[in-house]
Amino acid sequence: MSPQAMLEGTEADELCYQWKEESKREIIKFGMDYALFNRRCELNSEQSLYLGYEGDYLTGNQVQDEKIMENWIVVKTFSLKN
């Protein structure tokens, strides 16, 4: 991987992370603090592009969350609120 490609990948990773964090919803469940999201980031199989996924908010329940994430849509551009 070229230095330029590595730099672009790092920038894309950071931008996707910031995009995901914008959707953070904090809750208290069973006396503990939880952060729930309706976005996630993933490097595609060719490792050439970061993909975002967005949809309904997660619940903190693994079984329910797997079903929720099945319906998330792919996002290729991460528009941040400023």
N, CA, C and O atoms as a DFTB+ gen file, in Angstrom:
328 C
 N C O
     1  1       0.850      -1.167       0.000
     2  2       0.000       0.000       0.000
     3  2       0.900       1.237       0.000
     4  3       1.848       1.318       0.782
     5  1       0.613       2.166      -0.849
     6  2       1.422       3.375      -0.969
     7  2       1.194       4.289       0.239
     8  3       0.152       4.219       0.890
     9  1       2.180       5.149       0.531
    10  2       1.990       6.104       1.630
    11  2       0.750       6.987       1.436
    12  3       0.056       7.305       2.401
    13  1       0.475       7.379       0.186
    14  2      -0.712       8.202      -0.090
    15  2      -1.994       7.436       0.223
    16  3      -2.926       7.987       0.808
    17  1      -2.036       6.166      -0.170
    18  2      -3.223       5.346       0.104
    19  2      -3.398       5.155       1.605
    20  3      -4.523       5.161       2.105
    21  1      -2.291       4.985       2.326
    22  2      -2.374       4.834       3.783
    23  2      -2.913       6.103       4.430
    24  3      -3.743       6.036       5.336
    25  1      -2.442       7.263       3.966
    26  2      -2.910       8.540       4.495
    27  2      -4.399       8.723       4.215
    28  3      -5.150       9.126       5.104
    29  1      -4.829       8.433       3.001
    30  2      -6.240       8.553       2.640
    31  2      -7.096       7.612       3.475
    32  3      -8.192       7.980       3.899
    33  1      -6.600       6.392       3.716
    34  2      -7.337       5.431       4.535
    35  2      -7.479       5.904       5.968
    36  3      -8.537       5.731       6.574
    37  1      -6.426       6.501       6.521
    38  2      -6.470       7.018       7.886
    39  2      -7.453       8.172       7.986
    40  3      -8.225       8.251       8.941
    41  1      -7.431       9.071       7.003
    42  2      -8.368      10.199       6.998
    43  2      -9.807       9.723       6.874
    44  3     -10.695      10.242       7.550
    45  1     -10.042       8.736       6.012
    46  2     -11.395       8.202       5.838
    47  2     -11.876       7.520       7.115
    48  3     -13.041       7.650       7.491
    49  1     -10.987       6.802       7.775
    50  2     -11.327       6.135       9.026
    51  2     -11.732       7.167      10.077
    52  3     -12.737       6.989      10.766
    53  1     -10.957       8.239      10.202
    54  2     -11.249       9.287      11.183
    55  2     -12.564       9.995      10.860
    56  3     -13.360      10.258      11.761
    57  1     -12.795      10.301       9.603
    58  2     -14.030      10.971       9.195
    59  2     -15.244      10.086       9.476
    60  3     -16.267      10.567       9.962
    61  1     -15.132       8.807       9.172
    62  2     -16.241       7.880       9.432
    63  2     -16.490       7.764      10.931
    64  3     -17.640       7.715      11.369
    65  1     -15.408       7.720      11.726
    66  2     -15.562       7.642      13.176
    67  2     -16.308       8.861      13.711
    68  3     -17.209       8.726      14.538
    69  1     -15.931      10.057      13.236
    70  2     -16.610      11.282      13.664
    71  2     -18.082      11.257      13.253
    72  3     -18.954      11.668      14.019
    73  1     -18.350      10.776      12.046
    74  2     -19.717      10.670      11.539
    75  2     -20.542       9.743      12.434
    76  3     -21.686      10.048      12.771
    77  1     -19.949       8.611      12.813
    78  2     -20.636       7.662      13.703
    79  2     -20.905       8.296      15.059
    80  3     -22.004       8.161      15.597
    81  1     -19.912       8.988      15.620
    82  2     -20.040       9.590      16.942
    83  2     -21.143      10.650      16.998
    84  3     -21.732      10.872      18.055
    85  1     -21.426      11.304      15.869
    86  2     -22.503      12.290      15.844
    87  2     -23.857      11.679      16.195
    88  3     -24.762      12.381      16.646
    89  1     -23.992      10.385      15.989
    90  2     -25.283       9.742      16.237
    91  2     -25.386       9.152      17.643
    92  3     -26.388       8.520      17.979
    93  1     -24.367       9.352      18.451
    94  2     -24.321       8.742      19.786
    95  2     -25.516       9.171      20.628
    96  3     -25.857      10.352      20.707
    97  1     -26.134       8.190      21.247
    98  2     -27.261       8.415      22.168
    99  2     -26.899       7.703      23.467
   100  3     -26.728       6.484      23.491
   101  1     -26.786       8.467      24.537
   102  2     -26.413       7.873      25.818
   103  2     -27.661       7.587      26.640
   104  3     -28.567       8.414      26.744
   105  1     -27.682       6.388      27.224
   106  2     -28.817       5.986      28.062
   107  2     -28.279       5.346      29.338
   108  3     -27.111       4.966      29.419
   109  1     -29.148       5.239      30.321
   110  2     -28.823       4.501      31.544
   111  2     -29.743       3.298      31.576
   112  3     -30.966       3.430      31.524
   113  1     -29.134       2.116      31.662
   114  2     -29.882       0.861      31.660
   115  2     -29.329      -0.004      32.782
   116  3     -28.128      -0.266      32.834
   117  1     -30.188      -0.439      33.664
   118  2     -29.785      -1.248      34.815
   119  2     -28.705      -0.550      35.633
   120  3     -27.790      -1.189      36.152
   121  1     -28.826       0.776      35.741
   122  2     -27.888       1.554      36.542
   123  2     -26.531       1.788      35.905
   124  3     -25.621       2.300      36.558
   125  1     -26.382       1.421      34.637
   126  2     -25.105       1.603      33.940
   127  2     -25.303       2.513      32.732
   128  3     -26.369       2.521      32.118
   129  1     -24.271       3.274      32.401
   130  2     -24.315       4.141      31.226
   131  2     -23.985       3.346      29.975
   132  3     -23.042       2.556      29.962
   133  1     -24.763       3.557      28.927
   134  2     -24.548       2.905      27.637
   135  2     -24.571       3.960      26.537
   136  3     -25.295       4.951      26.623
   137  1     -23.773       3.730      25.511
   138  2     -23.800       4.580      24.316
   139  2     -24.362       3.739      23.182
   140  3     -23.829       2.677      22.860
   141  1     -25.437       4.218      22.582
   142  2     -26.064       3.516      21.463
   143  2     -25.902       4.355      20.205
   144  3     -25.888       5.585      20.265
   145  1     -25.781       3.680      19.066
   146  2     -25.560       4.357      17.798
   147  2     -26.560       3.864      16.759
   148  3     -27.166       2.803      16.911
   149  1     -26.720       4.653      15.703
   150  2     -27.484       4.183      14.551
   151  2     -26.587       4.206      13.311
   152  3     -27.066       4.208      12.177
   153  1     -25.273       4.221      13.559
   154  2     -24.296       4.215      12.471
   155  2     -23.113       3.347      12.869
   156  3     -22.812       3.180      14.051
   157  1     -22.446       2.794      11.849
   158  2     -21.188       2.081      12.085
   159  2     -20.311       2.216      10.849
   160  3     -20.792       2.549       9.766
   161  1     -19.026       1.955      11.021
   162  2     -18.058       2.082       9.935
   163  2     -17.365       0.742       9.726
   164  3     -17.161      -0.033      10.660
   165  1     -17.013       0.499       8.477
   166  2     -16.358      -0.767       8.143
   167  2     -15.512      -0.581       6.891
   168  3     -15.937       0.075       5.941
   169  1     -14.331      -1.151       6.890
   170  2     -13.481      -1.144       5.701
   171  2     -13.995      -2.232       4.774
   172  3     -14.192      -3.366       5.208
   173  1     -14.218      -1.903       3.488
   174  2     -14.785      -2.900       2.573
   175  2     -13.822      -4.059       2.344
   176  3     -12.656      -3.979       2.731
   177  1     -14.291      -5.126       1.725
   178  2     -13.508      -6.352       1.574
   179  2     -12.228      -6.163       0.769
   180  3     -11.256      -6.886       0.985
   181  1     -12.210      -5.209      -0.151
   182  2     -10.997      -4.942      -0.922
   183  2     -10.061      -4.008      -0.162
   184  3      -8.967      -3.708      -0.641
   185  1     -10.472      -3.549       1.009
   186  2      -9.727      -2.632       1.861
   187  2      -9.329      -1.361       1.119
   188  3      -8.221      -0.848       1.278
   189  1     -10.250      -0.870       0.313
   190  2      -9.956       0.328      -0.458
   191  2     -10.917       1.473      -0.166
   192  3     -10.716       2.586      -0.652
   193  1     -11.959       1.214       0.624
   194  2     -12.968       2.237       0.851
   195  2     -13.664       1.989       2.182
   196  3     -14.059       0.863       2.483
   197  1     -13.812       3.041       2.974
   198  2     -14.587       2.925       4.205
   199  2     -16.052       3.109       3.862
   200  3     -16.435       4.054       3.172
   201  1     -16.852       2.198       4.351
   202  2     -18.296       2.277       4.175
   203  2     -18.931       2.583       5.514
   204  3     -18.510       2.068       6.550
   205  1     -19.935       3.417       5.482
   206  2     -20.727       3.662       6.668
   207  2     -22.046       2.932       6.516
   208  3     -22.520       2.710       5.401
   209  1     -22.623       2.571       7.614
   210  2     -23.936       1.947       7.623
   211  2     -24.796       2.752       8.582
   212  3     -24.333       3.170       9.644
   213  1     -26.056       2.967       8.201
   214  2     -26.932       3.808       9.005
   215  2     -28.349       3.263       8.968
   216  3     -28.803       2.745       7.948
   217  1     -29.048       3.386      10.102
   218  2     -30.427       2.925      10.161
   219  2     -31.019       3.230      11.522
   220  3     -30.705       4.253      12.131
   221  1     -31.876       2.341      11.998
   222  2     -32.499       2.522      13.302
   223  2     -31.456       2.380      14.408
   224  3     -30.436       1.712      14.239
   225  1     -31.733       3.021      15.543
   226  2     -30.824       2.945      16.672
   227  2     -30.757       1.534      17.238
   228  3     -31.740       0.793      17.242
   229  1     -29.570       1.189      17.713
   230  2     -29.380      -0.083      18.395
   231  2     -30.052      -0.016      19.762
   232  3     -30.357       1.063      20.270
   233  1     -30.276      -1.195      20.347
   234  2     -30.982      -1.277      21.622
   235  2     -30.087      -1.680      22.785
   236  3     -30.441      -1.464      23.944
   237  1     -28.931      -2.264      22.486
   238  2     -28.074      -2.809      23.529
   239  2     -28.308      -4.300      23.730
   240  3     -27.590      -4.944      24.495
   241  1     -29.307      -4.851      23.046
   242  2     -29.590      -6.280      23.081
   243  2     -28.989      -6.904      21.823
   244  3     -29.381      -6.551      20.711
   245  1     -28.041      -7.827      21.988
   246  2     -27.298      -8.372      20.854
   247  2     -28.195      -8.991      19.790
   248  3     -27.979      -8.756      18.601
   249  1     -29.177      -9.760      20.178
   250  2     -30.069     -10.418      19.217
   251  2     -30.879      -9.380      18.448
   252  3     -30.973      -9.446      17.222
   253  1     -31.456      -8.434      19.154
   254  2     -32.231      -7.377      18.500
   255  2     -31.344      -6.523      17.602
   256  3     -31.741      -6.155      16.496
   257  1     -30.137      -6.207      18.083
   258  2     -29.243      -5.347      17.315
   259  2     -28.790      -5.995      16.014
   260  3     -28.641      -5.304      15.006
   261  1     -28.569      -7.298      16.014
   262  2     -28.204      -7.994      14.768
   263  2     -29.312      -7.855      13.731
   264  3     -29.037      -7.648      12.549
   265  1     -30.556      -7.967      14.170
   266  2     -31.688      -7.813      13.252
   267  2     -31.802      -6.372      12.760
   268  3     -32.094      -6.135      11.588
   269  1     -31.573      -5.416      13.652
   270  2     -31.638      -4.001      13.269
   271  2     -30.581      -3.699      12.216
   272  3     -30.881      -3.054      11.211
   273  1     -29.336      -4.159      12.429
   274  2     -28.243      -3.855      11.507
   275  2     -28.412      -4.500      10.138
   276  3     -27.827      -4.032       9.161
   277  1     -29.199      -5.563      10.053
   278  2     -29.473      -6.185       8.751
   279  2     -30.177      -5.215       7.806
   280  3     -30.079      -5.356       6.587
   281  1     -30.875      -4.245       8.355
   282  2     -31.641      -3.294       7.549
   283  2     -30.952      -1.949       7.366
   284  3     -31.519      -1.047       6.749
   285  1     -29.743      -1.798       7.889
   286  2     -29.021      -0.546       7.726
   287  2     -28.584      -0.396       6.273
   288  3     -28.277      -1.380       5.600
   289  1     -28.561       0.838       5.802
   290  2     -28.171       1.112       4.413
   291  2     -26.712       1.577       4.360
   292  3     -26.183       2.109       5.336
   293  1     -26.079       1.369       3.214
   294  2     -24.687       1.761       3.014
   295  2     -24.609       3.254       2.716
   296  3     -25.401       3.793       1.943
   297  1     -23.636       3.908       3.348
   298  2     -23.374       5.328       3.145
   299  2     -21.904       5.448       2.742
   300  3     -21.033       4.923       3.435
   301  1     -21.623       6.123       1.644
   302  2     -20.251       6.263       1.173
   303  2     -19.687       7.661       1.396
   304  3     -18.482       7.868       1.253
   305  1     -20.535       8.618       1.744
   306  2     -20.101       9.989       1.996
   307  2     -20.531      10.365       3.406
   308  3     -21.699      10.227       3.769
   309  1     -19.582      10.836       4.187
   310  2     -19.846      11.146       5.590
   311  2     -19.957      12.651       5.770
   312  3     -18.945      13.340       5.900
   313  1     -21.168      13.156       5.777
   314  2     -21.408      14.586       5.963
   315  2     -21.511      14.875       7.444
   316  3     -22.397      14.372       8.135
   317  1     -20.586      15.698       7.921
   318  2     -20.577      16.040       9.342
   319  2     -21.356      17.316       9.586
   320  3     -21.376      18.218       8.748
   321  1     -21.999      17.384      10.747
   322  2     -22.677      18.605      11.171
   323  2     -21.624      19.515      11.776
   324  3     -20.852      19.080      12.631
   325  1     -21.579      20.727      11.365
   326  2     -20.609      21.664      11.951
   327  2     -21.266      22.899      12.442
   328  3     -20.595      23.790      12.963
